[in-house]
Amino acid sequence: MDLTYSPEEEDFRRRLRAWLRRTLPKLPPKPPPSDWPARRAYDCAWQRALYDAGYAGLHWPVDAGGRGATPTQHLIFLEETELAGAPYVGANFVGLLHAGPTIATEGTAGQRARWLPPILRGEEVWCQGFSEPEAGSDLASLRTRAVRDGDAYVVTGSKIWTSHAQVADWCELLVRTDPAAPRHRGLSWLALPMDARGVTVRPLRTLAGSTEFAEVFLDDVRIPLGNRIGAENDGWRVTMVTLSFERGTAFAGEVVACRRTLARLAAVAKENGRWEDTALRRRLGRLNADFTALWRLVQANVSEAESSLRTGGDGVPGLGGSVFKLHYSQARQELYDTAADILGPHCLDADHEWTAERLSSLSYTIAAGTSQIQRNIIAERILGLPKGR
């Protein structure tokens, strides 16, 4: 494991910083959180700016339209854009972080040519149709059916917690194509056009009052066979590729943001007198150690991926992503619990900047795979323990 930066990587960092300094002051104001068409336009415009500057799909293979950057360069990009306060990928996150890398890894040449360039240019937005009302954490128990009919699948069922479905063009959809097969072996990964007949989107309001999630209902929706990524009934393996990207470096920028938040909290505590509380200072110190360790774990996972590339592997993030996700979810919740202690009753104000973040932190032990699922992955696939009964 090598956690140092080469001269070439430091030069990449300097050039990226210079571009961010020139570009960020020219951006328009962010749209209101509830205006999803405007948010999509804002996020896609930022993606186009990245594309024009050569930073879109930075770590994607060159033959997939990316720059073929090393995992370490990608990590530098995530760190520097967060430190500079650049826009997050926003409505583009499923396409850029999940569907796109999965298609680049598992798709045919024609599928890569069709879907990857519009993702990189910010022209098409994707959402994720994995979870169902009775198949969230236990994803393999999903019941949305896809039956072959000529040159298409006819899909019936529903999905839930589908991020940005109301402004998405495509959905990475996991369906059951063989109900008689063992539940992990009868699934397929399809690209669903969101404007297809029979697709209904119903937004869901979260605890924080936002509507980034939606239910998606599928009523005899026809999806061409050519929209299947990977072989029929091999969708579980393809989905594990998707989730490995989601749990690999997808949260790296958020670790940087949490470290900045921690520094702000310490400053607030010194201003309002809470710094005199010894127990509080210990909590802040422990959180600082946690997020420093998490950043090192991100670097270790990236180093592993880079080593895989050097030895002819695919560079897909390893199982260490589950270790990271498990601890990060807990640390983020504790960070905003500590923020509530420091800020006192003001953190309950509906328009307070900390309120939405605290409420959002509660979801992290569920989002991208629950903590229970991460523990199972760690126990069975890393530690080699037997499956629980």
Buried (B, 14 or more C-beta within 10 A) or exposed (E): EEEEBEEEBEEBBEEBBEBBEEBBEEEEEEBEBEEBEBBBBBBBEBBBBBBEEEBBBBBBBEEBBBBBBBBBBBBBBBBBBBBBEBBBBBBBBBBBBBBBBBBBBBBEEEBBEBBBBBBBBBBBBBBBBBBBEEBBEEBBEBBBBBBEEEEBBBBBBBBBBBBBBBBBBBBBBBBBBBEEEEBBBBBBBBBBBBEBEEBEBEBBEBEBEBBBBBBBBBEEBBBBBEBBBBEBBBBBBBBEBBBBBBBBBBBBBBBBBBBBBBEEBBEBBEEEEBBEBEEBBEBBEEBBEBBEEBBEBBBBBBBBBBBBBEEEEEBBBBBBBBBBBBBBBBBBBBBBEBBBBBBEEEBEEEEEEBBBBBBBBBBBBBBBBBBEBBEBBBBBEEEEEEEEE
